């Protein structure tokens, strides 16, 4: 029992924080914090798979809204409207 507590409390938490802080340095704090919004969706999927919980249309719509909003926030709108730069050949 103590080994399980140490494994879950120390090892998994340690690894999770290492991944989290590396994401903060790579993506920034605002974009990394959006990971916390995915937790209800993961709980919904795991509950349906392992506990045979009923999925309702409202739950699926909510999960789609969460994932869609994360996608919209992380969308780089400036790159969508940017014109490609053409290579200019030097004059001879």
MMTF fields as JSON, N, C-alpha, C and O atoms, coordinates in Angstrom:
{
  "mmtfVersion": "1.0.0",
  "mmtfProducer": "UNKNOWN",
  "numBonds": 367,
  "numAtoms": 368,
  "numGroups": 92,
  "numChains": 1,
  "numModels": 1,
  "chainsPerModel": [1],
  "groupsPerChain": [92],
  "chainIdList": ["A"],
  "bondAtomList": [4, 2, 8, 6, 12, 10, 16, 14, 20, 18, 24, 22, 28, 26, 32, 30, 36, 34, 40, 38, 44, 42, 48, 46, 52, 50, 56, 54, 60, 58, 64, 62, 68, 66, 72, 70, 76, 74, 80, 78, 84, 82, 88, 86, 92, 90, 96, 94, 100, 98, 104, 102, 108, 106, 112, 110, 116, 114, 120, 118, 124, 122, 128, 126, 132, 130, 136, 134, 140, 138, 144, 142, 148, 146, 152, 150, 156, 154, 160, 158, 164, 162, 168, 166, 172, 170, 176, 174, 180, 178, 184, 182, 188, 186, 192, 190, 196, 194, 200, 198, 204, 202, 208, 206, 212, 210, 216, 214, 220, 218, 224, 222, 228, 226, 232, 230, 236, 234, 240, 238, 244, 242, 248, 246, 252, 250, 256, 254, 260, 258, 264, 262, 268, 266, 272, 270, 276, 274, 280, 278, 284, 282, 288, 286, 292, 290, 296, 294, 300, 298, 304, 302, 308, 306, 312, 310, 316, 314, 320, 318, 324, 322, 328, 326, 332, 330, 336, 334, 340, 338, 344, 342, 348, 346, 352, 350, 356, 354, 360, 358, 364, 362],
  "bondOrderList": [1, 1, 1, 1, 1, 1, 1, 1, 1, 1, 1, 1, 1, 1, 1, 1, 1, 1, 1, 1, 1, 1, 1, 1, 1, 1, 1, 1, 1, 1, 1, 1, 1, 1, 1, 1, 1, 1, 1, 1, 1, 1, 1, 1, 1, 1, 1, 1, 1, 1, 1, 1, 1, 1, 1, 1, 1, 1, 1, 1, 1, 1, 1, 1, 1, 1, 1, 1, 1, 1, 1, 1, 1, 1, 1, 1, 1, 1, 1, 1, 1, 1, 1, 1, 1, 1, 1, 1, 1, 1, 1],
  "groupList": [{"groupName": "UNK", "atomNameList": ["N", "CA", "C", "O"], "elementList": ["N", "C", "C", "O"], "formalChargeList": [0, 0, 0, 0], "bondAtomList": [1, 0, 2, 1, 3, 2], "bondOrderList": [1, 1, 2], "singleLetterCode": "X", "chemCompType": "L-PEPTIDE LINKING"}],
  "groupTypeList": [0, 0, 0, 0, 0, 0, 0, 0, 0, 0, 0, 0, 0, 0, 0, 0, 0, 0, 0, 0, 0, 0, 0, 0, 0, 0, 0, 0, 0, 0, 0, 0, 0, 0, 0, 0, 0, 0, 0, 0, 0, 0, 0, 0, 0, 0, 0, 0, 0, 0, 0, 0, 0, 0, 0, 0, 0, 0, 0, 0, 0, 0, 0, 0, 0, 0, 0, 0, 0, 0, 0, 0, 0, 0, 0, 0, 0, 0, 0, 0, 0, 0, 0, 0, 0, 0, 0, 0, 0, 0, 0, 0],
  "groupIdList": [1, 2, 3, 4, 5, 6, 7, 8, 9, 10, 11, 12, 13, 14, 15, 16, 17, 18, 19, 20, 21, 22, 23, 24, 25, 26, 27, 28, 29, 30, 31, 32, 33, 34, 35, 36, 37, 38, 39, 40, 41, 42, 43, 44, 45, 46, 47, 48, 49, 50, 51, 52, 53, 54, 55, 56, 57, 58, 59, 60, 61, 62, 63, 64, 65, 66, 67, 68, 69, 70, 71, 72, 73, 74, 75, 76, 77, 78, 79, 80, 81, 82, 83, 84, 85, 86, 87, 88, 89, 90, 91, 92],
  "secStructList": [7, 2, 2, 2, 2, 2, 0, 0, 0, 0, 0, 0, 2, 2, 2, 2, 2, 2, 2, 2, 2, 2, 2, 2, 2, 2, 2, 7, 2, 2, 2, 2, 4, 4, 4, 4, 4, 4, 2, 2, 2, 2, 2, 2, 2, 2, 2, 2, 2, 2, 1, 7, 7, 7, 7, 7, 2, 2, 2, 2, 2, 2, 2, 2, 2, 2, 2, 2, 2, 2, 2, 2, 2, 2, 7, 7, 2, 2, 2, 2, 2, 7, 7, 7, 7, 7, 7, 7, 7, 7, 7, 7],
  "xCoordList": [0.819, 0.0, 0.866, 0.594, 1.891, 2.774, 3.518, 3.751, 3.885, 4.56, 3.675, 4.147, 2.394, 1.453, 1.277, 1.204, 1.21, 1.066, 2.297, 2.181, 3.464, 4.697, 4.788, 5.187, 4.419, 4.487, 3.535, 3.923, 2.305, 1.338, 1.642, 1.522, 2.028, 2.247, 3.539, 3.576, 4.583, 5.884, 6.27, 6.567, 6.265, 6.771, 5.859, 6.324, 4.563, 3.66, 3.532, 3.514, 3.445, 3.359, 4.635, 4.586, 5.767, 7.046, 7.136, 7.531, 6.775, 6.825, 5.836, 6.159, 4.635, 3.633, 4.114, 3.917, 4.734, 5.235, 6.421, 6.576, 7.252, 8.343, 7.794, 8.276, 6.788, 6.169, 5.484, 5.601, 4.77, 4.05, 5.0, 4.745, 6.092, 7.017, 7.791, 8.169, 8.032, 8.668, 7.693, 8.11, 6.397, 5.398, 5.279, 5.097, 5.379, 5.32, 6.464, 6.274, 7.65, 8.78, 8.668, 9.159, 8.033, 7.924, 6.729, 6.859, 5.573, 4.35, 3.918, 3.153, 4.394, 3.938, 2.877, 2.257, 2.678, 1.776, 0.318, -0.427, -0.105, -1.516, -1.94, -2.989, -1.133, -1.487, -1.339, -2.109, -0.38, -0.204, -1.344, -1.726, -1.887, -2.965, -4.234, -5.117, -4.344, -5.523, -5.577, -6.606, -4.489, -4.485, -5.512, -6.102, -5.733, -6.677, -8.117, -8.958, -8.418, -9.776, -10.09, -11.261, -9.081, -9.277, -9.646, -10.155, -9.4, -9.632, -11.082, -11.274, -12.116, -13.483, -13.748, -14.482, -13.162, -13.357, -12.717, -13.305, -11.52, -10.841, -11.635, -11.776, -12.15, -12.984, -14.242, -14.665, -14.843, -16.033, -15.731, -16.475, -14.634, -14.254, -13.881, -14.315, -13.088, -12.687, -13.874, -13.951, -14.793, -15.991, -16.856, -17.43, -16.948, -17.74, -17.071, -17.751, -15.757, -15.043, -14.986, -15.369, -14.518, -14.235, -15.385, -15.468, -16.269, -17.357, -18.717, -19.74, -18.731, -19.969, -20.983, -22.182, -20.511, -21.414, -22.122, -21.576, -23.331, -24.13, -23.638, -23.378, -23.518, -23.167, -24.443, -25.258, -24.603, -25.752, -25.28, -24.099, -26.182, -25.846, -25.303, -24.386, -25.871, -25.398, -23.948, -23.185, -23.565, -22.17, -21.227, -20.147, -21.638, -20.804, -20.691, -19.629, -21.782, -21.741, -20.819, -20.046, -20.901, -20.016, -18.555, -17.698, -18.264, -16.885, -16.391, -15.244, -17.252, -16.872, -16.65, -15.752, -17.459, -17.276, -15.959, -15.278, -15.598, -14.333, -13.163, -12.285, -13.151, -12.046, -12.011, -10.936, -13.18, -13.225, -12.732, -12.036, -13.088, -12.633, -11.133, -10.484, -10.576, -9.119, -8.448, -7.429, -9.03, -8.489, -8.571, -7.632, -9.686, -9.848, -8.852, -8.253, -8.675, -7.747, -6.315, -5.543, -5.961, -4.597, -4.393, -3.276, -5.445, -5.339, -4.569, -4.822, -3.642, -2.842, -3.506, -3.259, -4.354, -5.142, -4.254, -4.552, -3.186, -2.308, -1.696, -1.508, -1.386, -0.773, -1.777, -1.374, -3.074, -4.075, -4.183, -4.452, -3.978, -4.132, -2.808, -2.795, -1.722, -0.407, -0.16, -0.371, 0.279, 0.578, 1.936, 2.872, 2.054, 3.357, 4.363, 4.021, 5.592, 6.651, 7.263, 7.666, 7.326, 7.907, 9.374, 9.785, 10.156, 11.587, 11.811, 11.238, 12.642, 12.957, 14.298, 15.287, 14.324, 15.577, 16.378, 15.828, 17.665, 18.497, 18.552, 18.524, 18.629, 18.716, 20.086, 21.09, 20.104, 21.402, 21.963, 23.037],
  "yCoordList": [-1.193, 0.0, 1.261, 2.21, 1.26, 2.419, 2.602, 3.726, 1.484, 1.566, 2.179, 2.956, 1.834, 2.408, 3.901, 4.679, 4.294, 5.715, 6.486, 7.571, 5.935, 6.598, 6.657, 7.677, 5.564, 5.556, 6.583, 7.335, 6.623, 7.569, 9.002, 9.935, 9.159, 10.498, 11.139, 12.335, 10.374, 10.948, 10.784, 11.762, 9.556, 9.303, 9.924, 10.676, 9.615, 10.145, 11.661, 12.334, 12.198, 13.64, 14.312, 15.362, 13.717, 14.259, 14.287, 15.297, 13.196, 13.131, 14.116, 14.788, 14.206, 15.134, 16.581, 17.359, 16.944, 18.311, 18.577, 19.697, 17.59, 17.776, 18.057, 18.948, 17.293, 17.521, 18.88, 19.612, 19.221, 20.496, 21.678, 22.607, 21.656, 22.785, 22.859, 23.95, 21.733, 21.798, 22.375, 23.073, 22.086, 22.697, 24.196, 24.968, 24.611, 26.045, 26.776, 27.865, 26.188, 26.862, 26.839, 27.751, 25.813, 25.723, 26.506, 27.172, 26.439, 27.039, 28.312, 29.098, 28.524, 29.657, 29.217, 28.166, 30.025, 29.655, 29.624, 28.741, 30.564, 30.633, 29.421, 28.83, 29.054, 27.9, 26.591, 25.659, 26.499, 25.276, 25.077, 23.939, 26.143, 26.013, 25.438, 24.983, 25.446, 24.877, 23.361, 22.754, 22.749, 21.31, 20.951, 19.871, 21.838, 21.551, 21.478, 20.86, 22.091, 22.024, 20.662, 20.327, 19.875, 18.564, 17.502, 16.441, 17.769, 16.777, 16.268, 15.058, 17.122, 16.575, 15.669, 14.687, 15.988, 15.163, 13.798, 12.777, 13.772, 12.503, 11.697, 10.482, 12.355, 11.668, 11.088, 9.991, 11.815, 11.334, 10.074, 9.095, 10.111, 8.965, 7.764, 6.647, 7.976, 6.863, 6.271, 5.056, 7.118, 6.621, 5.784, 4.778, 6.202, 5.432, 4.105, 3.094, 4.101, 2.871, 1.887, 0.727, 2.329, 1.406, 1.205, 0.155, 2.182, 2.072, 1.918, 1.87, 1.841, 1.685, 2.778, 2.51, 3.996, 5.117, 5.497, 5.344, 5.989, 6.374, 7.703, 8.654, 7.745, 8.995, 9.629, 8.972, 10.883, 11.65, 12.59, 12.928, 12.999, 13.922, 15.226, 15.827, 15.656, 16.898, 16.781, 17.742, 15.608, 15.397, 15.444, 16.031, 14.827, 14.843, 16.239, 16.626, 16.991, 18.374, 19.218, 20.033, 19.023, 19.754, 19.414, 20.298, 18.134, 17.725, 18.319, 18.757, 18.336, 18.937, 20.433, 20.988, 21.092, 22.527, 22.818, 23.79, 21.978, 22.161, 22.004, 22.865, 20.912, 20.669, 21.712, 22.148, 22.11, 23.133, 24.487, 25.195, 24.846, 26.138, 26.15, 27.178, 25.028, 24.956, 25.11, 25.787, 24.477, 24.616, 26.043, 26.529, 26.719, 28.102, 29.023, 29.885, 28.847, 29.708, 29.51, 30.466, 28.281, 28.008, 28.245, 28.106, 28.599, 28.868, 30.158, 31.169, 30.113, 31.298, 31.994, 31.641, 32.987, 33.658, 34.453, 34.539, 35.027, 35.841, 35.018, 35.526, 33.762, 32.938, 32.54, 32.181, 32.594, 32.253, 33.313, 32.988, 34.57, 35.657, 36.157, 37.094, 35.56, 35.989, 35.472, 34.291, 36.338, 35.951, 35.27, 35.695, 34.217, 33.573, 34.494, 35.246, 34.43, 35.272, 34.543, 33.384, 35.244, 34.656, 35.001, 36.105, 34.061, 34.288, 35.2, 34.983, 36.21, 37.154, 36.751, 36.62, 36.556, 36.213, 37.471, 38.502, 37.382, 38.578, 38.891, 37.995, 40.165, 40.602, 40.255, 40.29, 39.914, 39.56, 40.702, 40.587],
  "zCoordList": [0.0, 0.0, 0.0, -0.736, 0.818, 0.876, -0.44, -0.884, -1.055, -2.349, -3.421, -4.251, -3.406, -4.372, -4.139, -5.091, -2.891, -2.569, -3.016, -3.586, -2.761, -3.192, -4.706, -5.267, -5.372, -6.834, -7.433, -8.327, -6.958, -7.497, -7.073, -7.867, -5.839, -5.322, -5.751, -6.041, -5.796, -6.117, -7.582, -8.268, -8.05, -9.398, -10.452, -11.309, -10.393, -11.408, -11.331, -12.362, -10.137, -9.989, -10.463, -11.103, -10.156, -10.591, -12.109, -12.692, -12.743, -14.211, -14.824, -15.804, -14.256, -14.778, -14.681, -15.614, -13.579, -13.449, -14.357, -14.845, -14.596, -15.559, -16.951, -17.65, -17.347, -18.657, -18.691, -19.674, -17.621, -17.57, -17.682, -18.449, -16.926, -16.959, -18.267, -18.693, -18.905, -20.225, -21.252, -22.176, -21.096, -21.971, -21.723, -22.665, -20.465, -20.159, -20.836, -21.379, -20.808, -21.444, -22.96, -23.625, -23.521, -24.977, -25.528, -26.554, -24.869, -25.401, -24.702, -25.26, -23.497, -22.705, -21.71, -21.868, -20.692, -19.604, -20.036, -19.61, -20.868, -21.25, -22.074, -21.817, -23.056, -23.891, -23.128, -23.36, -22.232, -21.463, -20.476, -20.202, -19.943, -18.967, -19.589, -18.861, -20.9, -21.553, -21.436, -21.731, -21.013, -20.775, -19.712, -19.762, -18.754, -17.678, -18.177, -17.524, -19.313, -19.854, -20.453, -20.629, -20.766, -21.391, -20.348, -20.709, -19.08, -18.022, -18.001, -17.879, -18.112, -18.131, -19.336, -19.22, -20.479, -21.672, -21.473, -21.831, -20.907, -20.633, -19.611, -19.755, -18.588, -17.599, -18.21, -17.844, -19.135, -19.831, -20.64, -20.585, -21.387, -22.218, -21.358, -21.639, -20.321, -19.46, -18.707, -18.524, -18.272, -17.607, -18.53, -18.113, -19.785, -20.753, -21.087, -21.262, -21.177, -21.556, -20.392, -20.547, -19.239, -18.145, -17.163, -16.525, -17.028, -16.065, -16.72, -16.036, -18.049, -18.824, -18.496, -18.425, -18.298, -18.052, -19.345, -20.438, -19.203, -20.361, -20.93, -20.194, -22.241, -22.914, -23.439, -24.086, -23.159, -23.611, -24.725, -24.798, -25.565, -26.644, -26.067, -26.627, -24.949, -24.317, -23.87, -23.974, -23.374, -22.958, -24.148, -24.074, -25.24, -26.438, -27.037, -27.524, -27.002, -27.489, -26.604, -27.109, -25.298, -24.39, -24.61, -24.586, -24.824, -25.092, -26.401, -26.492, -27.415, -28.695, -28.558, -29.193, -27.736, -27.51, -26.797, -27.122, -25.825, -25.113, -26.083, -26.146, -26.832, -27.76, -28.876, -29.287, -29.362, -30.401, -29.914, -30.641, -28.694, -28.167, -27.924, -28.117, -27.506, -27.362, -28.724, -28.853, -29.731, -31.079, -31.595, -32.225, -31.333, -31.792, -31.104, -31.747, -29.81, -29.075, -29.56, -29.625, -29.898, -30.346, -31.833, -32.332, -32.545, -33.97, -34.194, -33.538, -35.111, -35.433, -36.61, -37.763, -36.324, -37.347, -38.292, -39.483, -37.797, -38.636, -39.76, -40.865, -39.494, -40.538, -41.611, -42.718, -41.316, -42.32, -43.41, -44.566, -43.053, -44.006, -44.575, -45.373, -44.183, -44.643, -46.051, -46.328, -46.927, -48.299, -48.36, -47.684, -49.163, -49.275, -49.945, -50.857, -49.49, -50.031, -51.216, -51.11, -52.354, -53.556, -53.635, -53.279, -54.1, -54.244, -55.453, -56.521, -55.271, -56.342, -56.927, -56.206, -58.227, -58.904, -59.161, -59.548, -58.947, -59.208, -60.71, -61.555, -61.004, -62.421, -62.968, -62.256, -64.266, -64.901, -65.642, -66.232]
}
